[in-house]
Amino acid sequence: MSQLPDIPRLYTALAEWLACMVYVLALRRRVEGWKLALESGLVLAALSAFLWATGGLPVAFWLPCMAGAVGIMYCLILLCGDVGPMDALYYCVQAFVLAEFAASLEWQLHCFFLLDGPRFWGDWLLLLLAVYGVFFFAIRLSIRRVTTNNTSLYITWPELNSAIIIGAAVFAASNLSFLSVNTPFSGRYSGEIYNIRTIMDLGGMAILYAHYLQCWQIRVRRELEAVQNVLHNHYQQYQLSQESVDMINRKYHDLKHQIMVLRAEPDSQRRSAFLDQMEEEIKAYEAQNKTGNHVLDTVLTSKSLACARQDISLTCVADGTLLDFMDVMDLSAVFGNALDNAIEYEVQIPDPAKRLIHVTVSSQRGFVLLRFENYCQDSLRFREGLPVTTKKDKSNHGYGLKSIRFVAEKYGGIVTVKQEREWFVLQVLLPVRGNIQK
């Protein structure tokens, strides 16, 4: 077997399309159902037509044609996957090396078993379906184990550049013999040329998969650290707020004694009315945010003062005793994050009369329901059960709600976020006897 035929261009097109779809199905998608099938099918037809039409061009056009095929693969991922340009390019590099290995492996097996002629007309089709089916199904399972939450990778420039360098090096080394046999690293016979290509593509695929795992581990570690920082920061805020509230309580306690002294002295009716008003305000303050849980009282008082400075109306109906099972850091993180997010939105509303926040804590059939509502005049878009941030740096935002979900899951609870007409509603449902996982 001195001379082996080259891989059919349609085989390569199918491999490249399947490699892209492996990643598209693992990602968030812009389209679903029949729209996904239609758009991806049109791209497959375009890719097949492009490779078939460029199959007879001279060798000098080989690299530009391969670049064109990679461009179509990139468009497929960007069109169907709900990812950014950098993430799409990263997945495109991964998919290209996967396709190179799958096509090379299948064609080597084809040449080894079927080159002398198929035993019946469907041998080549069965082999193609078997190799591509088993290979891409295995890749799909391995990728699914990594991208279980369908979130964006938020690839960085160094990570993207390293992946491109690896992919380009693998492609160059595996196809060097097809360009020239007069190099120290080229094969001279078609059999060994195919062996070099398949082995190099296998090694490149393994390296890029390890790179892919590392990127996801870095992202998960970065997100976990961010969530932990949010939890810790809110605990520190709680400690500072506790000191401030204690100081205010002492001041108001002293003020009550001062009022008693002033009442004992003869004065005008106006001063008496003024003192009555002061006393009523003190009583209102004493009654405010007395939920039965000192941690919750501290957080609510701190946020009430912040709302007062921003002309935001914060009302609360809460039985704090229902939350006695929660850790101090967890409780302060949930209420601190939820109220911070609400305050951050409300201050953007021009009309102070519409700056409204309402909090309730109640018991419902063996569960504790935490409900946070704030007036919302915008139409929000949700992804993975959380609102999509409108800020440019999307990778560094949204950790407040993620930390709330993290705490809820720690106690065996769930978090739901929705928009009810002109109200943004965040609900945390916790079992009454939540078990803290140490």
Buried (B, 14 or more C-beta within 10 A) or exposed (E): EEEBEEBBBBBBBBBBBBBBBBBBBBBBBBBEEEEBEEBBEEBBEBBBEBBBEBEEEEEEEBEEBBEBBBEBBBBBBBBBBBBBEBBBBBBBBBBBBBBBBBBBBBBBBBBEEBEEEBEEEEBBEEBBEEBBEEBBEEBBEEBEEBBEEBBBBBBBEEBBEBBBEBBBEBBEBBBBBBBEEEEEEBBEBBBEBBBBBBBBBBBBBEBBBEBBBEBBEEBEEEBEEBBBEBBEBBBEBBEEBBEBBEEEEEEEEEBEEEBEEBEEEEEEEEEEEEBEEBBEEBEEBEEEBBBBBEBBBBBBBBBBBBBEEEEBBBEBEBBBEBBEBBBBBBBBBBBBBBBBBBBEBBBEBEEEEBBBBBBBBEEEEEBBBBBBBBBBEEEEEEBEEBBEBEEEEEBEBBBBBBBBBBBBEBBBBEBEBEBEEEBBBBBBBBEEEBEEEE
